[in-house]
Amino acid sequence: MLYMIGTGIYDERDISQKAIDALKKSKKIFAEFYTCPVNVNIEALEKLAGKKIQVLDRAQVEEEDMILDCAKEQDTAFLVGGDALSATTHTQIMIDARKSGVKVKVIHASSIFTAIAETGLQLYKFGKTVSLPLPQVNYFPTTPYSNLKENVECGVHTLLLLDIGMTANTAIEILLDLEEKMKGKIFSNKTKLVVAAHLGCDSLIKYDTIENLKKMDFGALPHTIVIPGKLHFTEVEFLETL
């Protein structure tokens, strides 16, 4: 049996009792926290599970078969930040497990995809989720801008997931650079965005113009940005409280 387990949105205290029961049943526990960085205390989790947890890097998860090989022989748990299936990497592990005849049980947890409702924006009005990578030398992808523009034109909200370690302030500067490059008239200093920081702990949420937001300090990571689409009057009322 392979248990795919989400730890929740912020730290080890978000994990469910059902997940703890599965950890106790498992003979081997793996974990990765690069797809969704969270503030999990591994030692605290090991105490709950009653056994050691092996934390894997990206190459070990995506290029090696240690999780699947282990699950073929014994009950194995795979812990990830946020929800168990937020990343396509984890979906692929499920596909490979099922093709190999390994039973899979998913134990869900809180994630940014539901916690973002704390902004007051209605979940069913979100369009395509967009990831914003950190530009590198000779690498400045414009696909995020194209996807954002598509959502804006449809009047839906966009959840913008930031690259590992990226602050909202950096993300805003990248969006302005993309605007200058693409000239789609999506962003200006007067454009209003929502910034949500460290949701699931002492959540900090701000709704303001880019001009004001880029000067703010949002504290600890992770940060997330929402580009609002067409707003319902109840959403406007909620945002005004921020």
C-alpha positions in Angstrom: 0.0 0.0 0.0 1.2 3.5 -0.8 -0.3 6.3 1.3 -0.2 9.7 -0.4 -0.5 12.2 2.5 -0.8 15.9 2.6 0.7 17.6 5.7 -1.5 20.7 5.3 -0.8 24.3 4.3 1.5 25.6 7.1 3.1 23.2 9.5 2.9 19.7 11.0 0.0 20.7 13.3 -2.2 20.8 10.2 -1.9 17.1 9.5 -5.0 15.0 10.1 -5.6 12.2 12.6 -6.3 9.9 9.6 -2.9 10.8 8.2 -1.2 10.1 11.6 -2.9 6.7 11.7 -1.5 5.9 8.2 2.0 7.0 9.2 1.9 4.6 12.2 0.8 1.7 9.9 3.6 2.4 7.4 6.9 0.6 7.5 8.7 3.4 5.6 8.0 7.1 5.3 9.3 9.4 2.6 8.6 13.2 2.3 9.3 16.1 0.0 8.7 19.8 0.6 10.1 21.4 -2.5 6.8 21.6 -4.5 5.0 23.2 -1.6 7.4 24.7 1.0 5.9 24.4 4.5 7.2 24.9 8.0 7.1 21.3 9.0 9.1 20.1 12.0 10.4 16.7 10.9 11.3 15.7 14.4 7.8 16.4 15.6 6.3 14.4 12.7 8.7 11.5 13.5 7.5 11.5 17.0 3.8 11.3 15.9 4.7 8.5 13.4 7.0 6.6 15.7 9.6 6.2 13.1 12.2 8.1 10.9 11.2 10.1 7.9 13.4 10.3 4.8 13.2 13.7 3.1 13.8 13.5 -0.7 15.0 16.1 -3.1 13.5 16.8 -6.5 15.8 14.3 -8.4 15.0 11.5 -6.0 11.3 12.0 -6.4 11.1 12.7 -10.1 14.0 10.6 -11.5 14.3 7.7 -9.2 11.8 4.9 -8.2 12.6 4.5 -4.5 9.1 5.4 -3.4 7.4 2.9 -5.8 10.0 0.2 -5.2 9.5 0.4 -1.5 5.6 0.4 -1.8 5.8 -2.8 -3.8 7.3 -4.6 -0.8 5.7 -2.9 2.2 3.2 -0.2 3.4 4.8 3.1 2.5 3.8 6.7 3.1 4.8 9.7 1.0 4.3 13.1 2.7 4.0 16.3 0.8 3.3 19.9 1.8 -0.3 21.2 1.2 -2.6 18.6 -0.3 -1.4 15.2 -1.4 -2.3 15.9 -5.1 -1.6 19.6 -5.6 1.4 18.9 -7.8 1.4 16.9 -11.1 4.5 15.1 -9.9 2.4 13.4 -7.2 -0.3 12.4 -9.7 2.4 10.7 -11.8 3.5 8.7 -8.8 -0.1 7.5 -8.4 -0.3 6.5 -12.1 3.0 4.6 -11.9 1.9 2.8 -8.7 -1.4 1.7 -10.1 0.3 0.4 -13.3 2.6 -1.6 -11.0 -0.3 -3.1 -9.1 0.3 -1.1 -5.9 -2.8 0.0 -4.1 -2.9 3.8 -3.4 -4.8 5.6 -0.6 -4.9 9.4 -0.7 -5.3 11.4 2.5 -6.1 15.0 1.7 -5.2 18.2 3.6 -5.6 21.9 3.5 -3.8 23.7 0.6 -3.5 27.1 -1.0 -6.3 26.1 -3.5 -8.9 26.2 -0.7 -7.2 28.5 1.8 -7.2 31.3 -0.7 -10.9 31.7 0.0 -9.7 33.6 3.1 -9.3 36.6 0.7 -13.1 36.7 0.3 -12.9 35.8 -3.4 -15.3 33.1 -4.4 -13.6 29.9 -5.3 -15.8 29.0 -8.2 -14.8 32.2 -10.0 -11.2 31.3 -10.3 -9.8 30.5 -13.7 -6.5 28.8 -14.7 -3.9 28.7 -12.0 -0.7 30.4 -13.1 2.9 29.7 -11.8 5.4 32.5 -11.9 9.0 31.3 -12.3 12.0 33.5 -11.3 13.7 34.8 -14.4 17.2 33.7 -15.1 19.9 34.8 -17.4 18.6 34.3 -21.0 15.4 32.9 -19.5 12.3 35.1 -19.1 9.2 33.1 -19.9 6.2 35.0 -21.1 3.7 32.1 -20.9 2.5 33.2 -17.4 1.6 36.6 -18.8 -0.4 35.0 -21.7 -2.3 32.9 -19.2 -3.0 35.8 -17.0 -4.3 37.8 -19.9 -6.6 35.0 -20.9 -8.1 35.0 -17.4 -8.4 38.7 -17.3 -10.3 38.8 -20.6 -12.7 36.1 -19.2 -13.3 38.1 -16.1 -12.1 35.3 -13.7 -9.7 35.5 -10.8 -6.2 34.2 -11.1 -4.3 32.4 -8.4 -0.6 33.2 -9.0 1.8 30.6 -7.5 5.2 32.1 -6.9 8.5 30.3 -7.5 10.3 28.8 -4.4 11.6 31.6 -2.2 10.0 34.4 -4.2 8.4 37.2 -2.3 5.3 39.0 -3.4 7.4 42.2 -3.9 9.6 40.4 -6.4 6.7 38.9 -8.2 5.0 42.3 -8.6 8.2 43.6 -10.2 8.3 40.6 -12.6 4.7 41.3 -13.5 5.5 44.9 -14.3 8.5 43.8 -16.4 6.3 41.3 -18.3 3.8 44.1 -18.9 6.5 46.3 -20.4 7.7 43.4 -22.6 4.3 42.1 -23.7 2.2 45.4 -23.6 -1.1 43.6 -23.0 -2.3 46.4 -20.8 -3.0 44.1 -17.8 -0.9 45.8 -15.2 0.0 49.3 -14.2 0.9 50.9 -10.9 -2.9 51.5 -10.3 -3.9 47.9 -10.8 -5.3 46.3 -7.7 -4.0 42.9 -6.5 -4.5 40.7 -3.5 -1.4 39.5 -1.7 -1.8 36.6 0.8 1.1 35.7 3.1 1.7 32.7 5.4 -1.9 31.5 5.2 -2.8 28.9 7.8 -0.8 30.6 10.5 -1.1 34.3 11.3 -2.5 35.1 7.8 -1.7 38.4 6.3 -3.9 39.6 3.4 -3.7 42.9 1.6 -5.8 44.4 -1.2 -4.3 47.5 -2.7 -2.7 49.0 -5.8 0.6 47.7 -7.2 2.1 51.0 -6.4 1.4 50.5 -2.7 1.8 46.8 -2.5 5.3 46.7 -3.8 6.5 48.9 -0.9 5.0 46.6 1.8 6.7 44.0 3.9 4.6 40.8 4.0 6.9 38.9 6.4 7.6 35.2 6.3 7.1 33.1 3.2 5.2 31.6 1.4 3.5 34.5 -0.4 0.7 34.2 -3.0 -0.9 36.8 -5.3 -4.4 36.9 -6.7 -5.3 39.0 -9.7 -9.0 39.7 -9.3 -11.4 39.3 -12.2 -14.9 40.7 -12.3 -15.9 41.2 -8.7 -19.3 40.4 -7.1 -20.5 43.0 -4.7 -20.0 40.7 -1.7 -16.4 40.2 -2.8 -15.9 44.0 -3.0 -17.4 44.4 0.4 -15.0 41.7 1.8 -11.9 43.2 0.1 -12.7 46.6 1.4 -12.2 45.2 4.9 -8.6 44.3 4.0 
